[in-house]
Amino acid sequence: MSNCILVPIKTNNKRLPGKTFRPLAGKPLYSYLFDTLMKVKASRTAREVYVYSSDKTILSLAEDWGFSPLKQPPEYDTTPSVTGDFLIEKVIPDIEEVDVIGWLHITTPFLTPATIRRAVSSLENSSELDSVFGITPRYNRFWYGGKPVNHDTKKLIRTQDLTPVYEEADFYFFRRESFRKYGKRVCGNFQTIEVDRIEAVDIDCLEDLLYAEALIKSGLVPKR
């Protein structure tokens, strides 16, 4: 199989303006995933890494790291209706013909090369799978629409004994032909890959960034 990874990078971040270049333990946020993808590319887990952005500085940085820059129309950054699946649909014609595509984000700085290899291997080793994506368990009492989701208010049990609710960990791999068929990255016969909450950290707002910084300072995440 031939594989590649796509990394979309927005420049219009409302919840955390300028987050691409925000420092995390003294290094810009983008550099964490970029460093991981350098290892992934060196191990030949992925043939190529594409960075998809409308920002010239980001595209230039991608080239400096040895990745392939892809110019994104600037209006995609400011149009609220633009989704990840929409971006994939638009950019797929601009990448080489590969079997498997990974869709990763710089907002997941602690995603590991091992997990990426695991995702790719899952698709390589099963002709029945169309897509794989990450999840992480959350052990707490959840509510939706005014009703409990995973607990009984009449029988209180410890949170660690609850049936967990799983949150997407924001990394996705799918077959190119499966995306063409279904029009979405989570498609067809899919499989989940469970990671712990540290690896699943996703930085969307300032609180997330501060939490990630605290994890590094605590020694729970090795400082790079």
C-alpha positions as CSV (number, residue, x, y, z in Angstrom):
1,M,0.0,0.0,0.0
2,S,1.0,3.6,-0.5
3,N,0.0,6.2,2.1
4,C,0.1,9.9,2.7
5,I,-0.9,12.3,5.5
6,L,-2.8,15.6,5.0
7,V,-2.4,18.3,7.6
8,P,-4.9,21.2,7.3
9,I,-3.8,24.4,9.1
10,K,-6.3,27.3,9.5
11,T,-5.2,30.9,9.9
12,N,-8.6,32.1,11.2
13,N,-8.8,30.6,14.7
14,K,-11.6,32.3,16.7
15,R,-11.3,30.3,19.9
16,L,-7.5,30.7,20.2
17,P,-6.2,33.3,17.7
18,G,-2.8,32.5,16.3
19,K,-2.7,29.1,17.9
20,T,-0.5,27.6,15.1
21,F,2.5,29.6,16.4
22,R,1.5,29.8,20.1
23,P,4.4,28.6,22.3
24,L,4.0,25.3,24.1
25,A,6.8,24.7,26.5
26,G,9.0,27.1,24.5
27,K,8.2,25.6,21.1
28,P,5.5,26.7,18.6
29,L,2.5,24.4,18.6
30,Y,2.8,23.3,15.0
31,S,6.3,21.9,15.6
32,Y,5.1,19.1,17.8
33,L,3.1,17.3,15.1
34,F,5.7,18.3,12.4
35,D,8.4,16.6,14.5
36,T,6.2,13.5,14.8
37,L,5.5,13.4,11.1
38,M,9.2,13.7,10.3
39,K,9.7,10.4,12.2
40,V,6.7,8.9,10.4
41,K,8.0,9.9,7.0
42,A,11.5,8.6,7.9
43,S,10.1,5.2,8.9
44,R,8.3,5.1,5.5
45,T,4.9,4.7,7.3
46,A,3.8,7.5,5.0
47,R,5.2,8.3,1.5
48,E,4.4,12.0,1.7
49,V,3.1,14.6,4.1
50,Y,1.0,17.4,2.7
51,V,0.3,20.7,4.5
52,Y,-2.9,22.4,3.3
53,S,-3.2,26.1,4.2
54,S,-3.9,29.5,2.7
55,D,-1.0,31.1,4.7
56,K,2.2,31.7,2.8
57,T,4.3,31.5,6.0
58,I,2.9,28.1,7.0
59,L,3.4,26.8,3.4
60,S,7.0,28.0,3.5
61,L,7.5,26.3,6.9
62,A,6.1,23.1,5.4
63,E,8.8,23.1,2.7
64,D,11.5,23.8,5.3
65,W,10.4,20.7,7.1
66,G,10.5,18.6,4.0
67,F,6.7,18.4,3.5
68,S,4.7,19.3,0.4
69,P,2.7,22.5,0.6
70,L,-0.8,22.7,-0.9
71,K,-2.4,26.1,-1.4
72,Q,-5.9,26.4,0.1
73,P,-8.4,29.0,-1.1
74,P,-8.4,31.7,1.6
75,E,-12.2,31.8,1.7
76,Y,-12.2,28.3,3.3
77,D,-10.7,29.9,6.4
78,T,-13.7,32.2,6.9
79,T,-16.7,30.2,5.7
80,P,-18.5,28.7,8.7
81,S,-20.0,25.9,6.6
82,V,-16.6,24.5,5.6
83,T,-16.0,21.1,7.3
84,G,-13.1,18.7,7.3
85,D,-14.9,16.4,4.9
86,F,-15.4,19.3,2.5
87,L,-11.7,20.2,2.6
88,I,-10.7,16.6,2.0
89,E,-13.0,16.4,-1.0
90,K,-11.5,19.6,-2.5
91,V,-7.8,18.6,-1.8
92,I,-7.8,15.0,-2.8
93,P,-7.4,15.8,-6.6
94,D,-4.2,17.7,-5.8
95,I,-2.4,14.8,-4.1
96,E,-0.7,11.8,-5.6
97,E,-2.6,8.5,-6.1
98,V,-2.3,6.7,-2.8
99,D,-4.3,3.9,-1.1
100,V,-4.6,5.4,2.4
101,I,-4.8,9.0,3.6
102,G,-4.3,10.3,7.1
103,W,-6.0,13.5,8.3
104,L,-4.2,15.0,11.2
105,H,-4.1,18.3,13.1
106,I,-1.4,20.3,14.7
107,T,-3.8,20.7,17.7
108,T,-2.9,17.2,18.8
109,P,0.7,17.7,19.9
110,F,1.1,14.5,21.8
111,L,0.0,12.1,19.0
112,T,2.7,9.5,18.7
113,P,4.4,7.9,15.7
114,A,3.4,4.5,17.2
115,T,-0.3,5.3,17.0
116,I,0.0,6.5,13.5
117,R,1.8,3.3,12.5
118,R,-0.9,1.3,14.2
119,A,-3.7,3.1,12.3
120,V,-1.9,2.6,9.0
121,S,-1.3,-1.1,9.8
122,S,-4.9,-1.6,10.6
123,L,-5.9,-0.6,7.1
124,E,-3.0,-2.4,5.4
125,N,-3.8,-5.7,7.2
126,S,-7.5,-5.8,6.5
127,S,-9.1,-5.4,3.1
128,E,-12.5,-5.2,4.8
129,L,-11.8,-1.9,6.6
130,D,-12.6,1.5,5.0
131,S,-11.5,3.8,7.8
132,V,-10.0,4.0,11.3
133,F,-10.1,6.8,13.8
134,G,-9.0,7.6,17.4
135,I,-11.1,7.6,20.5
136,T,-10.4,8.1,24.2
137,P,-12.5,7.0,27.2
138,R,-14.1,9.5,29.5
139,Y,-15.2,8.2,32.9
140,N,-17.7,10.7,34.3
141,R,-21.4,11.2,34.6
142,F,-22.7,12.5,31.3
143,W,-26.1,14.1,30.4
144,Y,-27.8,14.9,27.2
145,G,-31.2,16.5,26.6
146,G,-31.8,16.6,30.4
147,K,-31.3,12.8,30.7
148,P,-28.4,10.8,32.0
149,V,-26.4,9.1,29.3
150,N,-24.3,6.5,31.1
151,H,-25.6,6.4,34.7
152,D,-28.7,5.9,36.8
153,T,-29.6,8.7,39.2
154,K,-31.4,6.2,41.4
155,K,-28.2,4.1,41.8
156,L,-25.1,6.1,42.4
157,I,-21.8,4.3,41.6
158,R,-18.3,5.5,41.5
159,T,-17.2,7.3,38.3
160,Q,-14.4,4.9,37.7
161,D,-16.9,2.1,37.6
162,L,-19.2,3.7,35.1
163,T,-19.4,2.6,31.5
164,P,-17.2,5.2,29.7
165,V,-18.3,7.5,27.0
166,Y,-15.8,7.7,24.2
167,E,-14.6,11.0,22.7
168,E,-13.0,11.2,19.2
169,A,-9.3,11.8,19.5
170,D,-9.1,13.8,16.2
171,F,-6.9,11.6,14.0
172,Y,-8.4,9.8,11.0
173,F,-7.2,7.4,8.4
174,F,-9.2,6.2,5.4
175,R,-8.9,4.6,2.0
176,R,-8.9,7.1,-0.8
177,E,-11.5,5.0,-2.7
178,S,-13.7,4.7,0.4
179,F,-13.8,8.5,0.8
180,R,-14.7,8.8,-2.9
181,K,-17.6,6.4,-2.3
182,Y,-19.0,7.7,0.9
183,G,-17.8,11.4,0.9
184,K,-16.6,11.3,4.5
185,R,-13.5,10.3,6.5
186,V,-15.4,8.1,9.0
187,C,-17.0,5.8,6.5
188,G,-18.0,2.3,5.6
189,N,-16.6,-0.5,7.8
190,F,-14.7,1.5,10.4
191,Q,-12.5,0.6,13.4
192,T,-11.6,2.7,16.4
193,I,-8.1,3.0,18.0
194,E,-8.2,3.8,21.7
195,V,-5.6,6.2,23.1
196,D,-5.2,7.6,26.6
197,R,-6.3,11.1,27.5
198,I,-2.8,12.6,27.2
199,E,-2.3,11.4,23.7
200,A,-5.8,12.6,22.8
201,V,-5.2,16.2,24.0
202,D,-6.7,18.5,21.4
203,I,-5.9,22.2,21.7
204,D,-8.9,24.4,20.8
205,C,-8.8,27.1,23.4
206,L,-6.5,28.7,25.9
207,E,-7.5,26.3,28.7
208,D,-6.4,23.4,26.5
209,L,-3.0,25.0,25.8
210,L,-2.4,25.6,29.5
211,Y,-3.4,22.0,30.3
212,A,-0.9,20.7,27.7
213,E,1.8,23.0,29.1
214,A,1.1,21.6,32.6
215,L,1.4,18.0,31.3
216,I,4.8,18.7,29.9
217,K,6.0,20.5,33.1
218,S,4.7,17.7,35.2
219,G,6.9,15.2,33.3
220,L,3.9,13.2,32.2
221,V,4.8,14.2,28.6
222,P,8.5,14.1,27.7
223,K,9.7,17.6,26.7
224,R,10.9,17.6,23.1
